Amino acid sequence: MNVSRLGGPILSLFRIVTGLLFALHGLSSIFGLFGGNPVTGKAIPIGTWPGWWAALIQLVCGALVLVGLFTRPAAVLASGSMAYAYFVVHQPEGLLPLQNGGELSALFCWSFLLVAVLGPGSWALDALLARRRPATLSAPIAEPSSVSV
C-alpha cells in the first residue's frame, strides 16, 4: 500500500479537527456557548484585554484553518497567540506545562505551527482556489545573442 498518497487527506483532517477545536474555544469565550469561558463559565466582556481579543483570534483563525482559507497566515497568528498565552499566562505558574496548566496552549501552538509549515492539505479552500486560478503565462526566456568580434 502506498501511504504517501494519504499525506494530503490526513493533513487536511488534522487541520480540520485542530481548527474546529480552536474555533469552539473562541465561541465559548465570546458568546458564552458550551459552558462559557473556561475560567468564569461566562462570556468575556467585549474588548477585555487580552482575553476577548485572544478569543476573537481563536474564533476567526480557527474558522479559517477549519475551512482551509488563508490557512498559513491564520495558523501563524493562532500559533503566536498560543505561544503568548503559554509564556505570559501559564509559564509564571510553573516550569512545565503539567505544572502550570499550559498543555492545551502548548499543543495548539505546535499544532498550528505544523499546519503553517506543511500547508492546508488537499482538502482545503486554498487548494481549490489554487486549482481554479489560471496558470500564469511566463514569458519565454530570450536566448542570449552571440557576439562576434
CYANA upper distance limits for C-alpha pairs under 8 A (distance plus 0.5 A):
  3 VAL  CA      7 GLY  CA      7.86
  6 LEU  CA     10 ILE  CA      6.47
  7 GLY  CA     11 LEU  CA      6.46
  7 GLY  CA    121 GLY  CA      8.15
  8 GLY  CA     12 SER  CA      6.61
  8 GLY  CA    121 GLY  CA      4.97
  8 GLY  CA    122 SER  CA      5.31
  8 GLY  CA    123 TRP  CA      7.87
  9 PRO  CA     13 LEU  CA      6.68
  9 PRO  CA    121 GLY  CA      6.74
  9 PRO  CA    122 SER  CA      6.41
  9 PRO  CA    123 TRP  CA      6.89
 10 ILE  CA     14 PHE  CA      6.71
 10 ILE  CA    121 GLY  CA      8.15
 11 LEU  CA     15 ARG  CA      6.63
 11 LEU  CA    115 VAL  CA      8.46
 11 LEU  CA    120 PRO  CA      7.38
 11 LEU  CA    121 GLY  CA      5.66
 11 LEU  CA    122 SER  CA      8.39
 12 SER  CA     16 ILE  CA      6.55
 12 SER  CA    120 PRO  CA      6.46
 12 SER  CA    121 GLY  CA      5.10
 12 SER  CA    122 SER  CA      6.84
 12 SER  CA    123 TRP  CA      6.08
 12 SER  CA    124 ALA  CA      7.55
 13 LEU  CA     17 VAL  CA      6.65
 14 PHE  CA     18 THR  CA      6.58
 15 ARG  CA     19 GLY  CA      6.43
 15 ARG  CA     65 VAL  CA      6.97
 15 ARG  CA     66 LEU  CA      6.81
 15 ARG  CA     68 GLY  CA      8.29
 15 ARG  CA    115 VAL  CA      7.10
 15 ARG  CA    120 PRO  CA      7.10
 15 ARG  CA    121 GLY  CA      8.39
 16 ILE  CA     20 LEU  CA      6.52
 16 ILE  CA     65 VAL  CA      7.35
 16 ILE  CA     66 LEU  CA      4.96
 16 ILE  CA     67 VAL  CA      7.44
 16 ILE  CA     68 GLY  CA      8.35
 17 VAL  CA     21 LEU  CA      6.68
 17 VAL  CA     66 LEU  CA      7.66
 18 THR  CA     22 PHE  CA      6.67
 18 THR  CA     62 GLY  CA      8.12
 18 THR  CA     65 VAL  CA      8.43
 18 THR  CA     66 LEU  CA      7.82
 18 THR  CA    108 PHE  CA      8.13
 18 THR  CA    111 SER  CA      7.91
 18 THR  CA    112 PHE  CA      8.37
 19 GLY  CA     23 ALA  CA      6.53
 19 GLY  CA     61 CYS  CA      8.02
 19 GLY  CA     62 GLY  CA      4.73
 19 GLY  CA     63 ALA  CA      6.62
 19 GLY  CA     64 LEU  CA      7.97
 19 GLY  CA     65 VAL  CA      5.54
 19 GLY  CA     66 LEU  CA      4.81
 20 LEU  CA     24 LEU  CA      6.64
 20 LEU  CA     62 GLY  CA      6.63
 20 LEU  CA     63 ALA  CA      7.32
 20 LEU  CA     66 LEU  CA      6.19
 21 LEU  CA     25 HIS  CA      7.01
 21 LEU  CA     62 GLY  CA      8.00
 22 PHE  CA     26 GLY  CA      7.09
 22 PHE  CA     58 GLN  CA      6.05
 22 PHE  CA     59 LEU  CA      7.35
 22 PHE  CA     61 CYS  CA      8.50
 22 PHE  CA     62 GLY  CA      5.49
 22 PHE  CA    108 PHE  CA      8.41
 23 ALA  CA     27 LEU  CA      6.69
 23 ALA  CA     58 GLN  CA      5.91
 23 ALA  CA     59 LEU  CA      4.77
 23 ALA  CA     60 VAL  CA      7.53
 23 ALA  CA     61 CYS  CA      7.83
 23 ALA  CA     62 GLY  CA      4.80
 23 ALA  CA     63 ALA  CA      6.21
 24 LEU  CA     28 SER  CA      6.62
 24 LEU  CA     59 LEU  CA      7.54
 25 HIS  CA     29 SER  CA      6.77
 25 HIS  CA     37 ASN  CA      8.34
 25 HIS  CA     55 ALA  CA      7.55
 25 HIS  CA     58 GLN  CA      7.09
 25 HIS  CA     59 LEU  CA      7.68
 26 GLY  CA     30 ILE  CA      6.47
 26 GLY  CA     54 ALA  CA      8.34
 26 GLY  CA     55 ALA  CA      4.86
 26 GLY  CA     56 LEU  CA      6.56
 26 GLY  CA     57 ILE  CA      7.88
 26 GLY  CA     58 GLN  CA      5.22
 26 GLY  CA     59 LEU  CA      4.78
 27 LEU  CA     31 PHE  CA      6.10
 27 LEU  CA     32 GLY  CA      7.46
 27 LEU  CA     33 LEU  CA      6.67
 27 LEU  CA     55 ALA  CA      7.99
 27 LEU  CA     59 LEU  CA      6.62
 28 SER  CA     32 GLY  CA      5.16
 28 SER  CA     33 LEU  CA      4.87
 28 SER  CA     34 PHE  CA      6.08
 28 SER  CA     35 GLY  CA      7.13
 28 SER  CA     36 GLY  CA      5.04
 28 SER  CA     37 ASN  CA      6.12
 28 SER  CA     43 ALA  CA      7.41
 29 SER  CA     33 LEU  CA      7.88
 29 SER  CA     36 GLY  CA      5.94
 29 SER  CA     37 ASN  CA      4.79
 29 SER  CA     38 PRO  CA      8.14
 29 SER  CA     42 LYS  CA      7.61
 29 SER  CA     43 ALA  CA      5.53
 29 SER  CA     44 ILE  CA      6.21
 29 SER  CA     52 TRP  CA      7.80
 29 SER  CA     55 ALA  CA      6.39
 30 ILE  CA     36 GLY  CA      8.43
 30 ILE  CA     37 ASN  CA      8.29
 30 ILE  CA     43 ALA  CA      5.72
 30 ILE  CA     44 ILE  CA      6.24
 30 ILE  CA     45 PRO  CA      8.31
 30 ILE  CA     46 ILE  CA      8.26
 30 ILE  CA     52 TRP  CA      7.15
 30 ILE  CA     55 ALA  CA      6.70
 30 ILE  CA     56 LEU  CA      7.64
 31 PHE  CA     36 GLY  CA      7.69
 31 PHE  CA     43 ALA  CA      5.76
 31 PHE  CA     44 ILE  CA      8.27
 32 GLY  CA     36 GLY  CA      4.26
 32 GLY  CA     37 ASN  CA      6.88
 32 GLY  CA     41 GLY  CA      7.68
 32 GLY  CA     42 LYS  CA      5.50
 32 GLY  CA     43 ALA  CA      4.53
 32 GLY  CA     44 ILE  CA      8.09
 33 LEU  CA     43 ALA  CA      8.29
 35 GLY  CA     41 GLY  CA      6.08
 35 GLY  CA     42 LYS  CA      7.62
 36 GLY  CA     40 THR  CA      7.70
 36 GLY  CA     41 GLY  CA      4.78
 36 GLY  CA     42 LYS  CA      4.86
 36 GLY  CA     43 ALA  CA      6.00
 37 ASN  CA     41 GLY  CA      5.26
 37 ASN  CA     42 LYS  CA      5.84
 37 ASN  CA     43 ALA  CA      6.36
 37 ASN  CA     44 ILE  CA      7.35
 44 ILE  CA     48 THR  CA      7.59
 44 ILE  CA     51 GLY  CA      7.48
 44 ILE  CA     52 TRP  CA      6.32
 45 PRO  CA     52 TRP  CA      7.39
 46 ILE  CA     52 TRP  CA      6.67
 47 GLY  CA     52 TRP  CA      6.22
 47 GLY  CA     53 TRP  CA      7.22
 48 THR  CA     52 TRP  CA      5.64
 48 THR  CA     53 TRP  CA      7.58
 49 TRP  CA     53 TRP  CA      6.87
 50 PRO  CA     54 ALA  CA      6.48
 51 GLY  CA     55 ALA  CA      6.65
 52 TRP  CA     56 LEU  CA      6.69
 53 TRP  CA     57 ILE  CA      6.77
 54 ALA  CA     58 GLN  CA      6.65
 54 ALA  CA     81 SER  CA      7.40
 55 ALA  CA     59 LEU  CA      6.62
 56 LEU  CA     60 VAL  CA      6.56
 57 ILE  CA     61 CYS  CA      6.04
 57 ILE  CA     62 GLY  CA      8.10
 57 ILE  CA     77 LEU  CA      8.26
 57 ILE  CA     78 ALA  CA      7.21
 57 ILE  CA     81 SER  CA      8.18
 58 GLN  CA     62 GLY  CA      5.88
 58 GLN  CA     78 ALA  CA      7.29
 59 LEU  CA     63 ALA  CA      6.56
 60 VAL  CA     64 LEU  CA      6.71
 61 CYS  CA     65 VAL  CA      6.49
 61 CYS  CA     74 ALA  CA      5.51
 61 CYS  CA     75 ALA  CA      7.31
 61 CYS  CA     77 LEU  CA      7.89
 61 CYS  CA     78 ALA  CA      6.66
 62 GLY  CA     66 LEU  CA      6.41
 62 GLY  CA     74 ALA  CA      8.32
 62 GLY  CA     78 ALA  CA      8.18
 63 ALA  CA     67 VAL  CA      6.88
 64 LEU  CA     68 GLY  CA      6.32
 64 LEU  CA     69 LEU  CA      5.67
 64 LEU  CA     70 PHE  CA      7.04
 64 LEU  CA     71 THR  CA      6.78
 64 LEU  CA     74 ALA  CA      7.06
 65 VAL  CA     69 LEU  CA      6.86
 65 VAL  CA     70 PHE  CA      7.95
 65 VAL  CA     71 THR  CA      5.59
 65 VAL  CA     74 ALA  CA      6.99
 65 VAL  CA     75 ALA  CA      7.10
 65 VAL  CA    120 PRO  CA      8.24
 67 VAL  CA    124 ALA  CA      6.59
 67 VAL  CA    125 LEU  CA      6.83
 68 GLY  CA    120 PRO  CA      6.34
 68 GLY  CA    123 TRP  CA      8.12
 68 GLY  CA    124 ALA  CA      4.83
 68 GLY  CA    125 LEU  CA      5.59
 68 GLY  CA    126 ASP  CA      6.30
 69 LEU  CA    124 ALA  CA      7.39
 69 LEU  CA    125 LEU  CA      5.81
 69 LEU  CA    126 ASP  CA      5.70
 70 PHE  CA     74 ALA  CA      6.61
 70 PHE  CA    126 ASP  CA      7.15
 71 THR  CA     75 ALA  CA      6.40
 71 THR  CA    115 VAL  CA      8.28
 71 THR  CA    116 ALA  CA      7.55
 71 THR  CA    119 GLY  CA      7.57
 71 THR  CA    120 PRO  CA      6.58
 71 THR  CA    126 ASP  CA      7.76
 72 ARG  CA     76 VAL  CA      6.64
 72 ARG  CA    115 VAL  CA      7.41
 72 ARG  CA    116 ALA  CA      4.91
 72 ARG  CA    117 VAL  CA      7.92
 72 ARG  CA    119 GLY  CA      6.78
 72 ARG  CA    120 PRO  CA      7.89
 73 PRO  CA     77 LEU  CA      6.74
 73 PRO  CA    116 ALA  CA      7.65
 74 ALA  CA     78 ALA  CA      6.59
 75 ALA  CA     79 SER  CA      6.41
 75 ALA  CA    112 PHE  CA      5.44
 75 ALA  CA    113 LEU  CA      7.02
 75 ALA  CA    115 VAL  CA      6.91
 75 ALA  CA    116 ALA  CA      5.79
 76 VAL  CA     80 GLY  CA      6.60
 76 VAL  CA    112 PHE  CA      7.16
 76 VAL  CA    113 LEU  CA      6.76
 76 VAL  CA    116 ALA  CA      6.38
 77 LEU  CA     81 SER  CA      6.66
 78 ALA  CA     82 MET  CA      6.79
 78 ALA  CA    109 CYS  CA      7.61
 78 ALA  CA    112 PHE  CA      7.02
 79 SER  CA     83 ALA  CA      6.71
 79 SER  CA    108 PHE  CA      7.20
 79 SER  CA    109 CYS  CA      4.70
 79 SER  CA    110 TRP  CA      7.28
 79 SER  CA    111 SER  CA      8.14
 79 SER  CA    112 PHE  CA      5.62
 79 SER  CA    113 LEU  CA      6.23
 80 GLY  CA     84 TYR  CA      6.65
 80 GLY  CA    109 CYS  CA      7.34
 81 SER  CA     85 ALA  CA      6.65
 81 SER  CA    109 CYS  CA      8.20
 82 MET  CA     86 TYR  CA      6.55
 82 MET  CA    105 SER  CA      5.64
 82 MET  CA    106 ALA  CA      7.34
 82 MET  CA    108 PHE  CA      7.00
 82 MET  CA    109 CYS  CA      5.52
 83 ALA  CA     87 PHE  CA      6.67
 83 ALA  CA    105 SER  CA      7.48
 83 ALA  CA    106 ALA  CA      7.46
 83 ALA  CA    109 CYS  CA      6.31
 84 TYR  CA     88 VAL  CA      6.22
 84 TYR  CA     89 VAL  CA      8.19
 85 ALA  CA     89 VAL  CA      5.73
 85 ALA  CA     90 HIS  CA      7.27
 85 ALA  CA    105 SER  CA      7.08
 86 TYR  CA     90 HIS  CA      5.41
 86 TYR  CA     91 GLN  CA      6.41
 86 TYR  CA    102 GLY  CA      6.34
 86 TYR  CA    105 SER  CA      6.19
 86 TYR  CA    106 ALA  CA      7.04
 87 PHE  CA     91 GLN  CA      5.30
 87 PHE  CA     92 PRO  CA      7.85
 88 VAL  CA     92 PRO  CA      7.48
 89 VAL  CA     93 GLU  CA      8.32
 90 HIS  CA     94 GLY  CA      7.71
 90 HIS  CA     97 PRO  CA      8.17
 90 HIS  CA    100 ASN  CA      5.80
 90 HIS  CA    101 GLY  CA      6.92
 90 HIS  CA    102 GLY  CA      5.93
 91 GLN  CA     95 LEU  CA      6.57
 91 GLN  CA     96 LEU  CA      8.13
 91 GLN  CA     97 PRO  CA      8.24
 91 GLN  CA    100 ASN  CA      6.85
 91 GLN  CA    102 GLY  CA      8.08
 92 PRO  CA    100 ASN  CA      8.20
 93 GLU  CA     99 GLN  CA      7.85
 93 GLU  CA    100 ASN  CA      5.48
 94 GLY  CA     99 GLN  CA      5.86
 94 GLY  CA    100 ASN  CA      5.29
 95 LEU  CA     99 GLN  CA      7.21
 95 LEU  CA    100 ASN  CA      7.46
 96 LEU  CA    100 ASN  CA      6.81
 97 PRO  CA    101 GLY  CA      6.05
 97 PRO  CA    102 GLY  CA      5.12
 97 PRO  CA    103 GLU  CA      5.51
 97 PRO  CA    106 ALA  CA      8.05
 98 LEU  CA    102 GLY  CA      7.42
 98 LEU  CA    103 GLU  CA      6.98
102 GLY  CA    106 ALA  CA      6.63
103 GLU  CA    107 LEU  CA      6.58
104 LEU  CA    108 PHE  CA      6.54
105 SER  CA    109 CYS  CA      6.48
106 ALA  CA    110 TRP  CA      6.76
107 LEU  CA    111 SER  CA      6.41
108 PHE  CA    112 PHE  CA      6.48
109 CYS  CA    113 LEU  CA      6.73
110 TRP  CA    114 LEU  CA      6.67
111 SER  CA    115 VAL  CA      6.91
112 PHE  CA    116 ALA  CA      6.55
113 LEU  CA    117 VAL  CA      6.70
114 LEU  CA    118 LEU  CA      6.47
114 LEU  CA    119 GLY  CA      8.50
115 VAL  CA    119 GLY  CA      5.79
115 VAL  CA    120 PRO  CA      6.78
116 ALA  CA    120 PRO  CA      8.24
120 PRO  CA    124 ALA  CA      6.57
120 PRO  CA    126 ASP  CA      7.91
120 PRO  CA    127 ALA  CA      8.23
121 GLY  CA    127 ALA  CA      8.10
122 SER  CA    127 ALA  CA      6.59
123 TRP  CA    127 ALA  CA      7.43
123 TRP  CA    128 LEU  CA      8.36
124 ALA  CA    128 LEU  CA      6.89
125 LEU  CA    129 LEU  CA      6.49
126 ASP  CA    130 ALA  CA      6.63
127 ALA  CA    131 ARG  CA      6.81
128 LEU  CA    132 ARG  CA      6.89
129 LEU  CA    133 ARG  CA      6.75
